[in-house]
Amino acid sequence: MRVVTLDRIFDSTDVARLPHRDQIDGIDVRRMRWFGSKRYPIAPGQLLAIRDADLVHVHALDFAYDYLALTRPLHRRPMIFSTHGLFFHTPFASRAKELYFKTITKLGSFAYRAIAASSAQDEARFRTIRQRGVLAVENGVALDKFANLAARGTRNIIAFGRIAPNKRIDQLIEWFARLTHVQPDWTLTIAGKPMGVSLDALRAQAGQLGVADRVTFHEFPSDDELRALIARASVFACASEYEGFGLAAIEAAAAGLYLALSPIEPFRRSLTATGHGAIVDFADPTSPAAFIDAYAAGQANLPPPPQSLEARFGWQAVSEQFEHVYCCVTGRTRRLIDTVAIYPINASNATAHIAELLARSEPAWVAFANQHTINTAARDPVVRDMLAKSFVIPDGIAIDVASKLLYGRDFPENLNGTDYLPNLLQALPPQRLFLLGSKPGVAERAGQLIRAIAPQHAISGWHHGFADAQATQELIAQLRSKQPTLLLVGMGHPYQERWIAEHAADLPLVAMTVGAWFDFLSSHVPRAPLWMRRIRMEWCYRLYLEPKRMFSRYITGGFIFMGHVITQNLRGDRI
């Protein structure tokens, strides 16, 4: 791992440059020289720092986002982006920001394989410029940093974090002055790093409002100093008018502080998650009295223990989400081909996974994906949803071409269903099989041949693939009665996927699409010569046998498929 950052700390009293290279907890740190505004620090040197990276994770919307997107054809590194509130914290130049976001930011987004929104608010905003590849991965919080430090029952309010214009510390001080008119013994502590706000101006405001002796300011507190301040407080207050996520509020909740938060959506979600605090309209002259009543009632309830917040906000959970994103966008655990996520897996690992699914005795679906599958999923939401819930296996040369273009490498193995299924059945432990599909008599003949191929399995039954509504209900009753563990559905695509989606969701078995395998196995439909199969040209033979039906699937469908893949490559999404 390598961290690429800048060589000066914004708004620090120490203007000295930091070392260009460093090691922190075993992590390689590279610091870049920069010039320009701290809101858009220009640092061209980062291009060299990422040249050997397997994946680049860009944080925050500034020069790095634009520069690395623009130079993507040069460095060719896969990238993801975390939003961190974007740049809408204040109303300053709001129209210019919106225009920039909808043009430059939108164009740059196509260079990123995933957009990890740091909040639901960021996710919603980013989806206005990019529909695919956007997901919420909220900020991680060090919940043990201030855990259980609060002094419950005291009348000391603390506001900590960045002291920036959007935090509206001025409005908080004005509200606090009104609070002391109702209950005079409250105090207010303001601690943090000034960023665009003058502490002298805030002190003057407190003096004008007559609360200078009850408001204290702590500039650039260390973690130890902040712990000591929190340990004297019982309430965390924030009058912010904009938050991307609201990290300080979650840290305060873990400390056991009662939360008094402004009525913005991120804070409403924080209160829903923590259950300890109140929404306060800091501009409302009557809100101090309402706060006092709410605070008194809240003292009867214990604050949430930090461990109760771990699953949603803890770094362990967030790091696991990012690991999943990293593996997906690099194609290690699954590869998104247009709308279908396919597992990059070889035959032995696929068989092991299917055996695991069978051992669970729960509903599970297995499907094969070729170019025709991808094309159907693009226009059929039922098939698309079914495949999203399935263990999907790569099938065909076109899928490999797509993987090479999108991820830079082929799938580990082409698991053509017709060749793979006999090996799968031979390797699986004893199962109860039910065969569904093809014309009358074909599935029965295929079942007899399966007994010879894999004699450890019992054939629970079979049924052709042309059942009407009444026959389908009788078939479902038969499946429930005979309780097969593995249902092989060979109705052809997309009918088999639709049938599974509609009828197999509640059946405690593994339903697996097998296409025309029953026809091939029973020699009802001839297969291509072995030499054609070895060079992965069996589709040409099927086109020769059925030119009218297969032309649209293989030729017209091939152009449509490559259109989807090229569009996805230009669009950038891999998740």
Secondary structure, 3 states (H helix, E strand, C coil): CEEEEECCCCCCCCCCCCCCEEEECCEEEEEECCECCCCCCECCCHHHHCCCCCCEEEECCCHHHHHHHHCHHHHCCCEEEECCCCCCCCCCCHHHHHHHHHHHHHHHHCCCCEEEECCHHHHHHHCCCCCCCEEECCCCECCCCCCCCCCCCCCEEEEEEEECHHHCHHHHHHHHHHHHHHCCCCEEEEEEEECCCCHHHHHHHHHHCCCHHHEEEEECCCHHHHHHHHCCCCEEEECCCCCCCCHHHHHHHHHCCEEEECCCHHHHHHHHHHCCEEECCCCCCCHHHHHHHHHHHHCCCCCCCHHHHHHHHEHHHHHHHHHHHHHHHCCCCCEEECCEEECCCCHHHHHHHHHHHHHHCCCEEEEEECHHHHHHHHHCHHHHHHHHCCEEEECCHHHHHHHHHHHCCCCCCCCCHHHHHHHHHHHCCCCEEEEEECCCCHHHHHHHHHHHHCCCCEEEEEECCCCCHHHHHHHHHHHHHHCCCEEEEECCCCHHHHHHHHHCCCCCCEEEECCCHHHHHCCCCCCCCHHHHHCCCHHHHHHHHCHHHHHHHHHHHHHHHHHHHHHHHHHCCCC
